[in-house]
Amino acid sequence: MATVWVVWDGVPRVFSSAQAATKYRDEWPRLNEGEIFEAEIDGTRLMLFQPWQLESEKTYRSIGFFMHEFSQVEYSLRYAVGEELALKPKHLDVVTAAFDVAALCNLAVVLFGERGEMKKLINRFRKLNDHRQRVAHGLWMPESEGGYVHHIARTNLKDMAYKQQAHELEKLAEEALSLRNEFSVELTGMGIYFQTEDDDHPVE
């Protein structure tokens, strides 16, 4: 992305520097009330956001990315538990929905804990759930400090502040994706399949 400066009085006029934008506005008396602010160009698309709005958008995206990938791992584990318990498909969601993530992990350890690396994988999922707790139950200020969240953990009632969460949640989403693949390898002998940007054929 490239940073530009916009003179705005209802119509965007784009400049490569703040000085150029100010000079242009000063030359046109009717634009004296026009606002000057930074914006981003992504390819050919001008993103008319204030800097704080851009920070917010990054945070919103990373929250959604992480929660999506977490839900995929959680459902994969619920499905595996249902299969191991020989639940009928129509009963799978009804039965497994009764377990929160902590109870689901405890049950999965009983069912799969002696199978290869499953116990380690389940413990990694527990840690991901700790992060999910602050994402879901924390107080967010997405425009501040690279994505700021204030959270009080139920387990110890400690008051914690977390900064740079937009970047952190991107990494945690990737961890969730990797974890889902590793669960699949342990349980089925096959990983999930990924699509590369350069290839139309799926690769493992």
C-alpha contacts under 8 A as a table, 3 or more apart, distances in Angstrom:
res1	aa1	res2	aa2	distance
1	M	40	E	6.27
1	M	41	I	5.53
1	M	42	D	4.90
1	M	43	G	7.05
2	A	40	E	5.64
2	A	41	I	5.28
2	A	42	D	6.97
3	T	16	S	7.59
3	T	38	E	6.75
3	T	39	A	5.86
3	T	40	E	4.76
3	T	41	I	6.46
4	V	14	V	6.59
4	V	15	F	5.80
4	V	16	S	5.01
4	V	17	S	6.44
4	V	38	E	5.80
4	V	39	A	5.43
4	V	40	E	6.05
4	V	41	I	7.19
5	W	14	V	5.77
5	W	15	F	5.11
5	W	16	S	6.11
5	W	17	S	5.91
5	W	18	A	5.76
5	W	21	A	6.44
5	W	36	I	6.69
5	W	37	F	5.62
5	W	38	E	4.56
5	W	39	A	5.97
6	V	12	P	5.96
6	V	13	R	5.39
6	V	14	V	4.60
6	V	15	F	6.16
6	V	21	A	6.77
6	V	35	E	7.88
6	V	36	I	5.49
6	V	37	F	5.52
6	V	38	E	6.25
6	V	39	A	6.79
7	V	11	V	7.99
7	V	12	P	5.87
7	V	13	R	5.10
7	V	14	V	6.58
7	V	15	F	7.99
7	V	21	A	6.19
7	V	22	T	7.99
7	V	25	R	7.10
7	V	34	G	6.13
7	V	35	E	5.70
7	V	36	I	4.67
7	V	37	F	7.00
8	W	11	V	5.63
8	W	12	P	4.93
8	W	13	R	6.53
8	W	34	G	5.29
8	W	35	E	5.13
8	W	36	I	6.31
9	D	12	P	7.16
9	D	31	L	6.82
9	D	33	E	7.46
9	D	34	G	4.74
9	D	35	E	6.62
14	V	21	A	7.53
15	F	18	A	7.33
15	F	20	A	6.22
15	F	21	A	5.60
16	S	20	A	6.99
16	S	21	A	7.82
17	S	20	A	5.31
17	S	21	A	6.39
18	A	21	A	5.08
18	A	22	T	6.10
18	A	36	I	7.81
19	Q	22	T	5.11
19	Q	23	K	6.07
20	A	23	K	5.13
20	A	24	Y	6.16
21	A	24	Y	5.23
21	A	25	R	6.26
21	A	36	I	7.14
22	T	25	R	5.13
22	T	26	D	6.10
22	T	36	I	7.51
23	K	26	D	5.12
23	K	27	E	6.30
24	Y	27	E	5.26
24	Y	28	W	6.75
25	R	28	W	5.43
25	R	29	P	7.34
25	R	31	L	5.45
25	R	32	N	6.09
25	R	34	G	7.22
26	D	29	P	6.43
26	D	31	L	7.33
26	D	32	N	6.40
28	W	31	L	5.45
28	W	32	N	7.01
29	P	32	N	5.34
30	R	33	E	7.31
31	L	34	G	4.92
37	F	50	Q	6.54
38	E	49	F	7.58
38	E	50	Q	6.17
38	E	51	P	6.66
39	A	46	L	7.36
39	A	47	M	6.03
39	A	48	L	5.44
39	A	49	F	5.63
39	A	50	Q	6.28
39	A	51	P	7.09
40	E	46	L	6.12
40	E	47	M	5.24
40	E	48	L	7.02
40	E	49	F	7.49
41	I	44	T	6.54
41	I	45	R	5.57
41	I	46	L	4.54
41	I	47	M	5.86
42	D	45	R	5.21
42	D	46	L	6.45
42	D	47	M	7.14
49	F	52	W	7.78
49	F	53	Q	5.46
49	F	54	L	5.93
50	Q	53	Q	5.11
50	Q	54	L	6.40
51	P	54	L	5.09
51	P	55	E	6.39
52	W	55	E	5.07
52	W	56	S	6.22
52	W	143	E	5.04
52	W	144	S	7.45
53	Q	56	S	4.92
53	Q	57	E	6.17
53	Q	143	E	6.48
54	L	57	E	5.08
54	L	58	K	6.36
54	L	143	E	7.77
55	E	58	K	5.25
55	E	59	T	6.32
55	E	142	P	6.76
55	E	143	E	5.03
55	E	144	S	7.42
55	E	146	G	6.29
55	E	147	G	7.12
56	S	59	T	5.08
56	S	60	Y	6.08
56	S	142	P	4.69
56	S	143	E	4.48
56	S	144	S	7.96
56	S	147	G	7.09
57	E	60	Y	5.06
57	E	61	R	6.14
57	E	142	P	7.94
58	K	61	R	5.21
58	K	62	S	6.25
58	K	166	A	6.07
59	T	62	S	5.18
59	T	63	I	6.14
59	T	142	P	5.58
59	T	143	E	7.66
59	T	146	G	7.34
59	T	147	G	5.47
59	T	165	Q	7.01
59	T	166	A	4.50
60	Y	63	I	5.22
60	Y	64	G	6.30
60	Y	142	P	7.20
60	Y	166	A	7.82
61	R	64	G	5.20
61	R	65	F	6.03
61	R	166	A	7.86
62	S	65	F	4.93
62	S	66	F	6.02
62	S	166	A	5.35
62	S	167	H	7.41
62	S	169	L	5.55
62	S	170	E	5.44
63	I	66	F	5.32
63	I	67	M	6.12
63	I	135	V	7.21
63	I	166	A	7.30
63	I	169	L	6.52
64	G	67	M	5.20
64	G	68	H	5.97
65	F	68	H	5.28
65	F	69	E	6.30
65	F	169	L	7.79
65	F	170	E	7.03
65	F	173	A	6.18
66	F	69	E	5.28
66	F	70	F	6.01
66	F	169	L	5.87
66	F	170	E	6.62
66	F	172	L	6.48
66	F	173	A	4.27
66	F	174	E	7.99
66	F	176	A	7.70
67	M	70	F	5.05
67	M	71	S	6.08
67	M	132	R	7.38
67	M	173	A	7.64
68	H	71	S	5.24
68	H	72	Q	6.44
69	E	72	Q	5.10
69	E	73	V	6.52
69	E	173	A	5.71
69	E	174	E	7.88
69	E	176	A	5.70
69	E	177	L	5.99
70	F	73	V	5.26
70	F	74	E	6.20
70	F	128	L	7.72
70	F	132	R	7.92
70	F	173	A	7.07
70	F	176	A	5.78
70	F	177	L	7.92
71	S	74	E	5.00
71	S	75	Y	6.05
72	Q	75	Y	5.26
72	Q	76	S	6.12
72	Q	180	R	7.36
73	V	76	S	5.05
73	V	77	L	6.26
73	V	176	A	6.59
73	V	177	L	7.47
73	V	179	L	7.20
73	V	180	R	5.12
74	E	77	L	5.24
74	E	78	R	6.21
74	E	101	V	7.58
75	Y	78	R	4.94
75	Y	79	Y	6.00
76	S	79	Y	5.12
76	S	80	A	6.20
76	S	180	R	7.21
77	L	80	A	5.01
77	L	81	V	6.16
77	L	108	A	7.72
77	L	183	F	7.91
78	R	81	V	5.12
78	R	82	G	6.17
78	R	96	T	6.07
78	R	104	L	7.33
79	Y	82	G	5.04
79	Y	83	E	6.18
79	Y	92	L	7.24
80	A	83	E	5.08
80	A	84	E	6.16
80	A	187	L	7.79
81	V	84	E	5.10
81	V	85	L	6.17
81	V	96	T	7.92
81	V	107	L	7.93
81	V	108	A	6.48
81	V	111	L	7.53
82	G	85	L	5.13
82	G	86	A	6.06
82	G	87	L	5.24
82	G	92	L	5.72
82	G	96	T	7.12
83	E	86	A	4.92
83	E	87	L	6.14
84	E	87	L	7.80
84	E	111	L	7.43
87	L	91	H	6.17
87	L	92	L	5.85
88	K	91	H	5.31
88	K	92	L	6.28
89	P	92	L	5.16
89	P	93	D	7.90
90	K	93	D	7.27
90	K	94	V	7.82
91	H	94	V	5.28
91	H	95	V	5.99
92	L	95	V	5.53
92	L	96	T	6.05
93	D	96	T	5.33
93	D	97	A	5.58
94	V	97	A	5.53
94	V	98	A	7.10
95	V	98	A	5.81
95	V	99	F	7.96
96	T	99	F	5.68
96	T	104	L	7.84
97	A	100	D	7.33
99	F	102	A	7.68
99	F	103	A	5.39
99	F	104	L	5.41
100	D	103	A	5.41
100	D	104	L	6.01
101	V	104	L	4.94
101	V	105	C	6.11
101	V	126	R	7.70
101	V	129	N	7.27
102	A	105	C	5.20
102	A	106	N	6.33
102	A	126	R	7.04
103	A	106	N	5.02
103	A	107	L	6.18
104	L	107	L	5.17
104	L	108	A	6.07
105	C	108	A	4.96
105	C	109	V	6.15
105	C	122	I	6.23
105	C	123	N	7.87
105	C	125	F	7.96
105	C	126	R	7.10
106	N	109	V	5.24
106	N	110	V	6.54
107	L	110	V	5.16
107	L	111	L	6.30
108	A	111	L	5.00
108	A	112	F	5.65
108	A	113	G	6.95
108	A	122	I	7.49
109	V	112	F	5.27
109	V	113	G	4.24
109	V	114	E	7.93
109	V	118	M	7.62
109	V	119	K	6.00
109	V	122	I	7.12
110	V	113	G	5.70
112	F	115	R	5.32
112	F	118	M	6.21
112	F	119	K	7.23
113	G	116	G	7.86
113	G	117	E	7.96
113	G	118	M	5.67
113	G	119	K	4.76
114	E	118	M	7.27
114	E	119	K	7.26
115	R	118	M	5.78
115	R	119	K	7.72
115	R	186	E	7.82
116	G	119	K	7.85
116	G	186	E	6.92
117	E	120	K	5.52
117	E	121	L	6.32
117	E	186	E	7.13
118	M	121	L	4.99
118	M	122	I	6.05
118	M	183	F	7.26
118	M	186	E	6.87
119	K	122	I	5.12
119	K	123	N	6.23
120	K	123	N	5.11
120	K	124	R	6.29
121	L	124	R	5.04
121	L	125	F	6.33
121	L	179	L	7.03
121	L	182	E	7.69
121	L	183	F	7.03
122	I	125	F	4.96
122	I	126	R	6.32
123	N	126	R	4.92
123	N	127	K	6.48
124	R	127	K	5.16
124	R	128	L	6.37
124	R	179	L	7.94
125	F	128	L	4.94
125	F	129	N	6.24
125	F	176	A	7.89
125	F	179	L	7.65
126	R	129	N	5.02
126	R	130	D	6.57
127	K	130	D	5.08
127	K	131	H	6.79
128	L	131	H	5.20
128	L	132	R	6.30
128	L	172	L	7.46
128	L	176	A	7.52
129	N	132	R	4.72
129	N	133	Q	6.14
130	D	133	Q	5.19
130	D	134	R	6.95
131	H	134	R	5.48
131	H	135	V	6.38
132	R	135	V	4.94
132	R	136	A	5.95
133	Q	136	A	5.30
133	Q	137	H	5.75
133	Q	138	G	7.51
133	Q	153	A	7.93
134	R	137	H	5.20
134	R	138	G	4.78
134	R	149	V	7.59
134	R	150	H	7.82
134	R	151	H	5.68
134	R	152	I	7.91
134	R	153	A	7.61
135	V	138	G	5.73
135	V	149	V	7.72
137	H	151	H	6.99
138	G	149	V	5.87
138	G	150	H	5.37
138	G	151	H	4.41
138	G	152	I	7.34
139	L	149	V	5.38
139	L	150	H	5.04
139	L	151	H	6.39
140	W	147	G	7.53
140	W	148	Y	5.90
140	W	149	V	4.40
140	W	150	H	6.54
141	M	144	S	5.72
141	M	147	G	6.29
141	M	148	Y	5.12
141	M	149	V	6.09
142	P	146	G	7.15
142	P	147	G	4.34
142	P	148	Y	5.80
142	P	149	V	7.69
143	E	146	G	6.72
143	E	147	G	5.93
143	E	148	Y	7.58
144	S	147	G	5.45
144	S	148	Y	5.69
145	E	148	Y	5.65
145	E	163	K	5.58
145	E	164	Q	5.80
146	G	163	K	6.33
146	G	164	Q	4.21
146	G	165	Q	6.28
146	G	166	A	6.06
146	G	167	H	7.63
147	G	163	K	5.93
147	G	164	Q	5.13
147	G	165	Q	4.82
147	G	166	A	5.35
148	Y	161	A	7.26
148	Y	162	Y	5.66
148	Y	163	K	4.59
148	Y	164	Q	6.41
148	Y	165	Q	6.21
149	V	161	A	5.93
149	V	162	Y	5.33
149	V	163	K	6.74
149	V	165	Q	7.57
150	H	159	D	7.50
150	H	160	M	5.89
150	H	161	A	4.55
150	H	162	Y	6.38
151	H	159	D	6.18
151	H	160	M	5.41
151	H	161	A	6.41
152	I	157	L	5.45
152	I	158	K	5.40
152	I	159	D	4.69
152	I	160	M	6.08
153	A	156	N	5.85
153	A	157	L	5.07
153	A	158	K	5.90
153	A	159	D	7.26
153	A	160	M	7.98
154	R	157	L	5.30
162	Y	165	Q	6.80
164	Q	167	H	5.86
164	Q	168	E	6.42
165	Q	168	E	4.71
165	Q	169	L	5.72
166	A	169	L	5.52
166	A	170	E	6.46
167	H	170	E	5.28
167	H	171	K	6.66
168	E	171	K	5.31
168	E	172	L	6.33
169	L	172	L	4.81
169	L	173	A	5.95
170	E	173	A	5.18
170	E	174	E	6.47
171	K	174	E	5.15
171	K	175	E	6.31
172	L	175	E	4.83
172	L	176	A	6.20
173	A	176	A	5.03
173	A	177	L	6.31
174	E	177	L	5.05
174	E	178	S	6.20
175	E	178	S	5.06
175	E	179	L	6.02
176	A	179	L	4.95
176	A	180	R	6.17
177	L	180	R	5.24
177	L	181	N	6.47
178	S	181	N	5.16
178	S	182	E	6.31
179	L	182	E	5.02
179	L	183	F	6.12
180	R	183	F	5.15
180	R	184	S	6.29
180	R	192	I	7.77
181	N	184	S	5.14
181	N	185	V	6.35
181	N	191	G	5.06
181	N	192	I	5.34
182	E	185	V	5.02
182	E	186	E	6.22
182	E	191	G	6.66
183	F	186	E	5.22
183	F	187	L	6.08
183	F	191	G	7.96
184	S	187	L	5.20
184	S	188	T	5.60
184	S	189	G	6.84
184	S	190	M	6.02
184	S	191	G	5.19
184	S	192	I	6.57
185	V	188	T	5.51
185	V	189	G	4.43
185	V	190	M	4.58
185	V	191	G	4.76
185	V	192	I	7.95
186	E	189	G	5.77
186	E	190	M	7.78
187	L	190	M	8.00
188	T	191	G	7.84
191	G	204	E	6.52
192	I	204	E	6.82
193	Y	202	P	6.26
193	Y	203	V	5.96
193	Y	204	E	4.94
194	F	202	P	5.88
194	F	203	V	5.75
194	F	204	E	6.19
195	Q	199	D	7.22
195	Q	200	D	7.27
195	Q	201	H	6.95
195	Q	202	P	4.90
195	Q	203	V	6.33
196	T	199	D	5.39
196	T	200	D	7.32
196	T	201	H	7.80
196	T	202	P	7.02
196	T	203	V	7.32
197	E	200	D	7.77
199	D	202	P	7.42
